[in-house]
Amino acid sequence: MNNEAFEENGFKWGPFRLRIPFIHMKFLTGEFLQGLVIAGATALAGAPVVMALGLSFEQAVACAFVASILITSGPIIFGEPLAPGWVTPALPLVIAFFMSKGFFDGVYREDAFQYMAAMCIEFTIIIILLGITGLGKVIVEKIPNALKSGIILGAALAAFYQIFFSDFERYIGNTPVAMITILIVCTVTTFSEPFKRIAKKNKILGIIGSLGLLPGFLIATLFGYLFGELSFNIQSGFIFPPVDQVYELTSPFSIGFPPLSYYLEVLPLVIIGYLLLFGDFVTGIEILKDGQKNRPDEIIQIDINRAHNSVGIRNLIGVVINPFFPTQGALWTGVHVVIVERWKQGQNVMKSLFDGIGSYYLMGIPLLFFVLPFITFMKPLMLLALGVTLVLTGLACSYVAISLVKKNSEIAISIITALFVAFGEFNGVAAPWIGLIIGLFLSLLLVENTNLEN
């Protein structure tokens, strides 16, 4: 292999390809600066979740650090051409499950993390098996659209219910100005068609739109501080995330593996997580195919089975160190779109798609997790990050779910399925499996020519 091919392609190992930062991935300042703040801040959105399960702030930072390292390995170690992220729509359903168990109260319990481990272990097994056999694509294609729509809409309803009803005081009641500000700004910059139309003609608005959640964070932080809702205790120095403590408190190799009943109880959540993951695979690949039309000079190799296996291995490593479902997914849609749009502009802007992905993900090293001023600055903002993540996920899931169904019968099935996925309970515990069964039964009974018949 000549030097030019070596620099562009990296080292092939099995079906994967290792790209060494700064050698096979060139440093791009613009993408790096965006990722420095946005990727770091968004990763910390998961901290309130594990803190509600009983970990300390420092331990929650270590969880975010581990999750970020694994996520960045997607494009760097495994060579996946997708900007990776969480299986975000599954998050509100997972939170609802733990809340129904009474675990989401800030008290540490081994049981809670054994449930988390059960989710991650099952998720890992399903992804790897379907990736190796190639059955993943076949299975998802056979699922009726009404059921798919209901699952995704159920995730949206669970997110909205948590933010605006069941946990209103926690998310909005204490910081109403800051939270409402970040929701408005981020919703406009992410979904508003008039804003996008104007931003195409206005350079400043175009830059704001390309910065993802960052403008909303900055404006909400300013308003929250001015109205006395947010206070900061910014400290100098460095922090070393206590990964060893996280391992001792959360790893099944430390606290013990879950009993069989736990695996059975979380299986519906894991199945839903996989369906949402597959949707991310499809979305990311379609975005790449569209971008490829403008960049015939760099052929992007797409392999859905390889993608399954890379996500599966990441989850497997997470199971050993710190099970944290659903933070190891395939796609961060907003970032993927931003990077591909820049890549489409040509070699003079971005020579390789992997240059953009690698720079945005800080070349595989989440540096900010060691910087105490950043961590202490972000501490009062973590609930804002989680809140806006859940709401934007709910909005995105809503329009995706609606787009999947056309017939009146499918719409009705989708709504009924969503209600049971989001709010179904059995013996006082969240039971999304009720929605899966009802949705499948109604699809077979009421809709002709479902995917199962094709």
C-alpha positions in Angstrom: 0.0 0.0 0.0 1.5 3.4 -1.0 1.7 6.3 1.5 -1.2 8.2 0.0 -3.5 5.1 0.3 -2.2 4.4 3.8 -3.0 8.0 4.9 -6.5 7.9 3.4 -7.6 4.4 4.3 -5.9 3.4 7.6 -5.3 -0.1 8.8 -7.8 -2.8 7.9 -8.6 -5.4 10.6 -11.2 -7.9 9.9 -14.3 -6.1 8.5 -13.2 -2.9 10.2 -10.7 -0.1 9.5 -8.6 1.7 12.1 -7.9 5.4 11.3 -5.3 7.0 13.5 -6.1 10.6 14.4 -3.9 13.3 12.7 -2.5 10.6 10.3 -5.5 9.1 8.6 -7.8 11.8 9.9 -6.8 15.4 9.2 -7.5 18.1 11.9 -10.3 20.6 10.9 -10.5 23.6 13.2 -14.2 24.5 12.7 -15.4 21.0 13.4 -13.1 20.6 16.4 -14.3 23.8 18.0 -17.9 22.9 17.6 -17.3 19.4 19.0 -15.3 20.8 21.9 -18.4 22.4 23.4 -21.3 20.6 21.8 -20.1 17.0 22.1 -18.8 17.5 25.6 -21.9 19.3 26.8 -24.3 16.9 25.2 -22.4 13.8 26.6 -23.0 15.2 30.1 -26.8 15.1 29.5 -26.6 11.5 30.7 -25.1 12.5 34.0 -28.5 13.4 35.7 -29.8 9.9 34.8 -27.1 8.0 36.7 -27.1 10.5 39.5 -30.8 9.8 39.9 -29.8 6.1 40.2 -27.5 7.0 43.1 -24.1 7.9 41.7 -22.2 11.0 42.7 -21.6 13.9 40.3 -17.9 12.9 39.9 -19.0 9.3 39.2 -21.6 10.5 36.7 -18.9 12.4 34.9 -16.8 9.2 34.7 -19.9 7.4 33.2 -20.1 10.2 30.5 -16.4 9.9 29.9 -16.5 6.1 29.3 -19.6 6.5 27.1 -17.8 9.2 25.0 -14.7 7.1 24.6 -16.7 4.2 23.3 -18.8 6.4 21.0 -15.7 8.0 19.4 -14.3 4.5 18.7 -17.1 4.0 16.0 -15.4 6.1 13.3 -11.8 5.9 14.6 -11.3 2.2 15.5 -14.1 0.5 13.6 -14.1 2.9 10.5 -17.9 3.6 10.6 -18.8 6.5 8.3 -21.5 7.7 10.7 -21.4 10.4 13.4 -22.3 8.1 16.3 -24.5 8.9 19.2 -27.1 7.5 21.7 -30.2 5.5 20.8 -31.9 8.7 22.2 -35.6 7.8 21.7 -35.2 4.8 24.0 -34.0 7.1 26.9 -37.4 8.3 28.1 -38.7 4.7 28.1 -35.7 3.6 30.1 -36.2 6.5 32.6 -39.9 5.6 32.9 -39.0 2.0 33.7 -36.7 3.0 36.5 -39.1 5.5 37.8 -41.9 2.9 37.9 -39.5 0.7 40.0 -38.9 3.5 42.5 -35.2 3.5 41.6 -35.0 7.1 40.2 -34.7 8.8 43.6 -31.0 9.5 43.9 -30.4 6.4 46.2 -27.8 3.9 45.0 -29.1 0.3 44.7 -27.3 -2.6 43.1 -30.6 -3.8 41.7 -30.9 -0.7 39.6 -27.6 -1.3 37.9 -28.3 -5.0 37.5 -31.4 -4.1 35.5 -29.2 -1.7 33.5 -26.7 -4.5 32.9 -29.5 -6.8 31.8 -30.6 -4.3 29.2 -27.0 -3.8 27.9 -26.2 -7.5 27.8 -29.4 -8.4 25.9 -28.9 -5.4 23.6 -25.4 -6.5 22.8 -26.3 -10.1 22.1 -29.2 -9.1 19.8 -27.1 -6.6 17.8 -24.1 -9.0 17.3 -26.3 -12.0 16.4 -28.3 -10.0 13.9 -25.2 -8.5 12.5 -23.3 -11.8 12.0 -26.3 -13.5 10.5 -27.6 -10.6 8.5 -31.1 -11.1 9.9 -31.4 -7.6 11.3 -32.4 -6.0 8.0 -34.9 -8.8 7.2 -36.6 -8.7 10.6 -37.1 -4.9 10.6 -38.4 -4.9 7.1 -41.1 -7.3 8.1 -42.4 -5.3 11.0 -45.7 -3.5 10.1 -45.4 0.3 9.7 -48.2 0.9 12.1 -46.3 -1.0 14.8 -43.0 0.9 14.0 -44.9 4.2 14.1 -46.5 3.3 17.5 -43.1 2.4 19.1 -41.5 5.6 17.9 -44.6 7.7 18.9 -44.6 6.0 22.3 -41.0 7.2 22.9 -42.1 10.7 22.0 -45.1 10.6 24.4 -42.9 9.3 27.2 -40.4 12.1 26.7 -43.1 14.8 26.7 -44.9 13.3 29.7 -41.8 13.3 31.8 -40.7 16.8 31.0 -44.1 18.5 31.1 -46.0 16.4 33.7 -44.5 13.7 35.9 -41.1 15.5 36.4 -42.2 19.1 35.6 -40.9 20.5 38.8 -37.5 19.0 38.4 -37.0 20.0 34.8 -38.9 23.3 34.5 -40.2 24.3 37.9 -36.8 25.3 39.3 -35.5 27.0 36.1 -38.5 28.0 34.0 -36.8 30.9 32.2 -33.7 29.0 31.3 -35.5 25.8 30.3 -38.2 27.5 28.2 -35.5 29.6 26.5 -33.3 26.6 25.5 -36.4 24.7 24.3 -37.6 27.6 22.1 -34.1 28.4 20.7 -33.1 24.8 20.0 -36.5 23.9 18.5 -36.3 26.9 16.2 -32.8 26.2 15.0 -33.4 22.5 14.6 -36.9 22.3 13.1 -38.1 25.7 12.0 -38.6 25.8 8.2 -38.8 29.7 8.1 -35.5 29.8 10.1 -33.8 27.4 7.7 -35.0 29.3 4.7 -33.7 32.7 6.1 -30.5 31.1 7.3 -29.6 30.0 3.7 -29.5 33.7 2.8 -28.1 35.1 6.0 -24.5 34.1 6.9 -24.8 34.8 10.6 -28.0 32.8 11.0 -26.4 30.1 8.9 -23.5 29.9 11.4 -26.0 29.8 14.3 -28.0 27.0 12.7 -24.8 25.0 12.1 -23.8 25.1 15.7 -26.6 22.7 16.8 -27.5 23.1 20.5 -24.7 25.5 21.4 -26.6 28.8 20.7 -29.5 27.6 22.8 -27.2 26.6 25.7 -25.4 30.0 25.7 -28.6 32.1 25.6 -30.4 30.0 28.2 -27.3 30.1 30.5 -27.3 33.9 30.2 -31.0 34.3 30.9 -30.9 31.7 33.7 -28.0 33.6 35.4 -29.6 37.0 35.0 -32.9 35.8 36.5 -31.2 34.1 39.4 -32.1 30.5 38.4 -28.6 29.4 37.8 -25.5 29.9 39.9 -22.0 28.8 39.2 -19.1 27.7 41.3 -16.4 27.4 38.7 -13.2 25.8 40.0 -9.7 25.7 38.5 -7.5 22.7 37.9 -8.0 19.3 36.4 -10.2 16.3 37.3 -9.6 12.6 36.7 -12.9 10.8 36.2 -13.1 8.0 38.8 -13.7 5.2 36.3 -12.5 2.6 38.9 -15.4 3.6 41.3 -17.9 3.4 38.5 -16.7 -0.1 37.6 -17.1 -1.2 41.3 -20.6 0.2 41.6 -22.1 -0.7 38.2 -20.2 -3.5 36.4 -21.8 -6.9 36.6 -18.3 -8.3 37.1 -18.3 -6.3 40.4 -21.9 -6.3 41.6 -22.9 -9.6 40.1 -24.8 -10.6 37.0 -28.6 -10.1 36.9 -31.0 -13.0 37.6 -33.0 -14.4 34.7 -36.2 -12.6 35.7 -34.4 -9.2 35.1 -33.6 -10.2 31.5 -37.2 -11.2 30.8 -38.5 -8.0 32.4 -36.4 -5.7 30.3 -36.6 -7.6 27.0 -39.4 -5.4 25.5 -37.3 -2.3 26.2 -34.3 -3.9 24.5 -36.4 -4.9 21.4 -37.7 -1.4 21.1 -34.1 -0.1 21.5 -33.0 -2.3 18.6 -35.9 -1.1 16.3 -34.9 2.5 17.1 -31.2 1.7 16.4 -32.1 0.2 13.1 -34.0 3.3 12.2 -30.8 5.3 12.9 -28.8 3.0 10.6 -31.3 3.6 7.8 -31.4 7.4 8.4 -27.6 7.7 8.5 -27.1 5.7 5.4 -29.6 7.6 3.4 -27.9 10.9 4.4 -24.6 9.4 3.2 -26.1 8.3 -0.1 -27.4 11.8 -0.8 -24.0 13.3 0.0 -22.2 10.8 -2.1 -23.8 12.3 -5.2 -21.6 15.4 -4.7 -18.4 13.5 -3.7 -17.6 10.8 -6.3 -13.9 11.4 -5.4 -14.4 9.6 -2.0 -16.4 6.4 -2.1 -17.9 5.6 1.3 -18.1 1.9 2.0 -21.4 1.1 3.7 -22.0 -2.3 5.3 -25.0 -2.7 7.6 -23.7 -5.9 9.1 -20.3 -4.3 9.9 -22.3 -1.4 11.5 -24.2 -3.9 13.6 -21.0 -5.5 14.8 -19.2 -2.3 15.6 -22.1 -1.1 17.8 -22.3 -4.5 19.4 -18.7 -4.6 20.3 -18.9 -1.1 21.8 -21.9 -2.2 23.9 -20.0 -5.3 25.0 -17.1 -3.2 26.3 -19.6 -1.0 28.0 -21.1 -4.0 29.7 -17.7 -4.8 31.2 -16.8 -1.3 32.5 -20.1 0.6 32.9 -23.4 -0.7 31.5 -25.3 2.5 30.5 -28.2 1.8 28.1 -28.9 3.4 25.6 -25.8 5.5 25.2 -24.0 3.3 22.6 -25.9 3.7 19.3 -25.2 4.4 15.7 -26.1 8.0 14.9 -26.2 11.6 16.2 -28.5 12.8 13.4 -27.9 16.5 13.8 -24.2 16.3 13.8 -24.2 13.8 11.0 -26.2 16.1 8.8 -23.9 19.1 9.6 -20.7 17.1 8.8 -22.1 15.6 5.6 -23.3 19.0 4.4 -19.8 20.4 4.8 -18.3 17.3 3.1 -20.6 17.8 0.1 -19.0 21.2 -0.5 -15.9 19.5 -1.9 -12.2 18.6 -1.1 -11.2 22.2 -0.5 -13.7 22.3 2.5 -13.3 18.7 3.8 -10.9 16.3 2.0 -12.4 13.3 3.7 -15.7 12.6 5.5 -13.6 11.0 8.3 -11.6 14.3 8.8 -14.9 16.0 9.7 -16.2 13.2 12.0 -12.8 12.7 13.7 -12.4 16.4 14.4 -15.9 16.8 15.7 -15.4 14.0 18.1 -12.2 15.5 19.3 -10.0 12.9 17.6 -11.2 10.3 20.1 -10.1 12.1 23.2 -12.9 13.9 25.2 -10.4 16.4 26.6 -13.0 18.5 28.4 -13.8 15.7 30.9 -10.4 16.4 32.5 -10.9 20.2 32.7 -12.4 21.2 36.0 -13.6 24.7 34.9 -15.7 23.1 32.1 -17.1 20.4 34.3 -18.0 22.8 37.1 -19.5 25.2 34.6 -21.6 22.5 33.1 -22.8 21.1 36.5 -25.9 23.4 36.8 -26.6 23.0 33.1 -26.9 19.2 33.0 -30.6 19.1 33.5 -31.1 21.7 30.8 -29.1 19.4 28.5 -31.1 16.4 29.4 -34.4 18.3 29.1 -33.7 19.7 25.7 -32.4 16.3 24.5 -35.7 14.6 25.6 -37.9 17.3 24.0 -36.1 17.5 20.7 -36.1 13.7 20.6 -39.9 13.7 21.2 -40.4 16.2 18.4 -38.2 14.3 16.0 -39.9 11.0 16.9 -43.3 12.5 16.4 -42.8 13.5 12.8 -41.0 10.3 11.9 -43.8 8.3 13.4 -46.5 10.3 11.6 -44.6 9.9 8.3 -44.7 6.1 8.5 -48.5 5.7 8.5 -50.9 6.7 5.7 -54.1 4.7 6.2 -56.7 5.6 8.9 -56.4 2.1 10.4 -52.6 2.5 10.7 -52.9 5.9 12.3 -55.4 4.5 14.9 -53.1 1.5 15.6 -50.1 3.8 16.0 -51.8 5.9 18.6 -53.1 3.0 20.6 -49.7 1.3 20.5 -47.9 4.5 21.5 -50.2 5.0 24.5 -49.5 1.5 25.8 -45.7 1.6 25.0 -45.5 4.9 26.9 -47.9 4.3 29.8 -48.6 0.6 29.9 -48.1 -0.9 33.4 -48.3 -4.4 34.9 -48.3 -4.8 38.6 -47.3 -1.1 39.0 -44.2 -1.5 36.8 -43.7 0.0 33.3 -44.6 -2.7 30.7 -44.0 -1.5 27.1 -44.4 -5.1 26.0 -48.2 -4.6 26.3 -47.9 -2.0 23.5 -45.8 -4.4 21.3 -48.4 -7.2 21.6 -51.4 -4.9 21.1 -49.8 -3.2 18.1 -48.8 -6.4 16.4 -52.2 -8.0 17.0 -54.1 -4.9 15.6 -51.8 -4.7 12.6 -52.5 -8.3 11.7 -56.2 -7.8 12.3 -56.9 -4.5 10.8 -54.4 -3.6 8.1 -54.1 -5.4 4.7 -50.8 -6.0 3.0 -48.7 -5.5 6.1 -44.9 -5.9 5.8 -45.3 -9.3 7.4 -47.0 -10.5 4.2 -44.4 -9.2 1.8 
